[in-house]
């Protein structure tokens, strides 16, 4: 979130975004030639991990890592050293990209020098150079490889920030049976969902399906994967409760009244300016006890009969 005064414009999803956070938004197993849209060599580029930064993040100690081809148990998990993301520097409210430079199967050498992958820069010329890292260390995923974003102190893992895929769901490199596993395709995070801290849930992503990008042209590829379209706002239908009224506002007492045309039972969640949920309750009598709220600005999320609305609340 840029500033607290901007909070009134934010519609929180079930998982609210922290003030400074980063989330994996897209994972793409490309099927295009490395050298460009009109070239013929190679058919497995670009391999992309897209992330979105809310607030400001310094990527100095961040890595993207892959766990290839699954793991039978905890002891079998082997996360790669990964793609060190310090080259992104400090990023504020922007998409960033880790892009893999493929290797020649015969020599083991990358096809291009660091920072170069013609097919990617041809399709996405408007992505700033300081918002992408094109490298042989970029994640070379095959569609059933788990990927995680983590913070390290030297070689010591400090925190798993976000994760796509679960190694325990995959038995080997040929297993694409997991709900999140795909081949020659892509996965995109549902709008409005924050980082999972390593607790991956397959339902939080949408999937192109196996081989969805096979034989795609560059134009079809761009249209299908939709880089840069993730939104921190949920796609839930907001402000849809007929006759919704919340009062008093500003509030100086302990009771908040919430009424509507039907006055049906409502689920009420209240978030502070940092996105922390401070009240979560269900009300049938149209009143919410807010005695524990301190002076400040809050967002109230109200759900009634499957419809959702949000309101800003000022507590004096």
N, C-alpha and C positions, 0 to 999 in steps of 0.2 A: 504494500500500500504506500502510495507516495507521501501523503500527508494525512493527518487525522481529520482535517476538514473535508477530505475527499471521501471519508467513510460513508457519508450519506448516500453516495452513489454506488456503494458496493452491496451486492446482493449475495449474502453468504450461502454457500451450499451446506450440506450436512457436515462436511469437514471444512472448516474455515481456514483460509490461508494465513500463515504467519506474516509478520511485517517484513522480514527478510528471509526469503525462501527460494528454493529452486526445485523444479519437478521435471521428470522425464515425460515429454508430451507425445513423442512419436519415435517408433523404431521401424526402420525400413531396410528390407533385403532386396536390393536393386537387381534389375535384369537388363540394363542397358550397356552399350559398349563404353569402355573406359575413355576412349579418345574423343567422344563427341557424338551428337545426335546422328551425324551422317557417316560415322565410321562403322567398322565391322568387327574390330578386334575386341574380344571379351564380351560377356553377357551377364555380368554379375556386379554392376555398379549402378548408382552409388549406394553404398551401405552407410546409413545415416542414423545417428541418434540426435534427436532434437530435444532441447530443454528450454524451459521458460523461467526467467528470474523475476520474482516479485520483490520490490524494494531493491536493496543493494547487496550483492554477494561478491566477495573476493575469492577467486577460484584457486588461490595459491596452494592449498592442501587438498584439493578435490581430485578424485580419479573416477573414471568410468571403467568398470571391470566386467568381464564375461566369465560365466561358468559354462563350459562347452559340453554339450551332449549328455547332460544329466548326471545324477549321482544316486547311488543306491541307498546311502545313509549319510549321516553328518560327517563321518570320517572320510568319505569319498569326495566330498565337495572340494573343488580346486579352483578358486577364483584367480583369474589372470592378474599379472602385475598391473595391467590396465593402461589406459590412456590418461596421462597426467595432464590436467587441465589448467595449469598455472599460466599458460600462454594467453588465456582469455582475460587475465587480469581482473580488474574490478568492473562489474557489470550491473547496470541499473535498469530494471523494467524492460527487459529485452529477451528475444529468442537467441539462443546460441546453439552451435552445431559441432558435433564430432563426426568427421567423415573419414572413412577408411580408404587408403591407397592400396589397391590389390597387389598381390605378389605374383610373379611369374611362376607357374607350377614347376617348370623345369629347372630354373636357376634359384628360386627362392628369393630373388631380388624384387623390390617394388618396381612397378612399371614407371613411376615418376618420382621426382625428388619431393622432399617435404614441402607441403603447401600447394601442391599441384594435383588436380584431378579435373581434366578438361570437361568431362560430361557434367560435373556438378556446377562449375562456374558458368558454363554455357546456359544451363537451365535456370540458374538462380543468380543472375548478374547483379541483382540489387542487394544481396546480402553483404553487409560490410565485412571487410577482411578481418577486422578485429572481433568479429562475432562468430568466426568459424575456425576450427583447427582441422586441417586436412593433413593426415599423417598415416604412415604405415602402422602406427600404434592405435589408430582408430579401431573401434570394435568391428571385427570381421565376422558378423553373426551369420548363422545359417538358418534362422527362423525358429529353431528350437533351443537356442542358447539363452540362458537367463542373463540379464544385464543389471548391474547395480551402480548407483552413484554413491560414493563414500568419501568420508573425510579421514585423512591419515595424518599422524604425527611421525614423520620419517617412515619407517616400515610398520608402525603400529596402527592398527585400525582404531579410530576414535568413534566413528558413528556411521551407520548406514543411513543415508538420507532418503533414498528412494530405490525401488527395485521393480524391474519388469521380469516376469517369469519366475517359476519355482523349479530348481534343479531336481527336486524329488518327483516331479511329474513326468520326467523324461528318462527312459531306460537306456537309450543309446542314440547315436547320430541319425539313425533312420526312423526314430519314433517321433511322429508328428500328431499323436493322438490327443495330447493335452489341449485343453480349451484355448490356451494362449499360443500354442505352437503353430507356426505357419511356414510356408516355403515360397520363395519368390513373391513376397507380398509385404504387407505393412500392418502395423497396429497403431491406433491413435487413442490417447487418453480421453475419457469423457470430460467435457467441459465442467469447470467448477470443482474439480477434485484435487486436493492437495497431495503432497508427497506422503508415502506410506510407511517410511521408516524401516523398510525391509519386509513388511507384512503384505505381500502381494495378494491381490484379489483379482482373478481373471475378469470379473464382471465390470471392472473399472475401465476397461479398454474396449474399443471397437476394432474389428478385424476384417481385413480385406478378403481373407480366405486363401487357402493354398493355391499357388500358381496364378493369383489374380493379376500380377504384373507381367506374366509371360506374354511375349510378342507385343507389349505396349510400345507405342511411340513416345517420344519425349513429351508431347502435348498431353497424351493420355496419362502418362506417369505423373506429371505435375498436377493434373486435375484430380487424380485418384488419391494421392498421398496428402495433399492439402497442407504443405508446410506453412507455418505462420498463422494458422487459423484457430489454434487452441485459445480458449478464453477462461480466465479465472472466474467468470460468472457462470453460474449454473444455467442450463437450458430449461430448467423447470419453469412452468408458466407462473409468473409472479403477478401480484396485484390483481388476482382473479376472484377475490372473495367479495361478493355483492354486499354493499352497505356497510363495509368495514369501518369502524370508528374506534380509535384508541385515545383515552383521556384519563386524567388531565395530562397535558404535555405542553410545557415543562411540568415535571412532577416534583412535589415537595413533601408528599406524604408517603405512606407505606403500601397503598393499594392502587394498582393500575387496572382500569376498566377497559375491556375489549369486547365490543358488541358487533353484531352483523345482522343482516336481513333475516337469517334463519336462526341465529343464536344457538347453533349446534355446538357440540363439544369441540374444543380447539386444542391443538398441540402448540405450545408456546416455548420458543427458545430465545434467550437473550445473550448477546455477545458484547464484550467490551471492545475498546478501540484497538486492542492487539489481536482480536479475533478469538479470544478465549471465551468459551461458553460458560456463563455464570449462573444461568437459570435454565432448567429444562423441566417443563411440567405440562400436565394436561388439565384443562379447566372446563367445568360444565356450568359454573355459575357466573361466567363472564368476568371474574375478577382474579387478579394475580397478585400475590403477596411479594412485594419487592423491597421489603424492609432491609435486606442485606446489601442492597446496591448503594455504593458511595456516589458522591457528586461526580458527574461526568456525562459523556455521550455514549449511547448504546444503540445497537441495532436489534430490533425485535422481529423475529421470524415467526409468522403465524400460519398454521396449516389447519384447514377446516374442510372435511369431506373431499380430500384429495386435491384441494386448491390451496395455493400458497401466496402469501403477501409479506412484504417487509415494511417496517416503519422505523424512522429514527426516533429515539427517546432521549430527552434531556432530563437529567436528574439534578435538582438543585440541592 
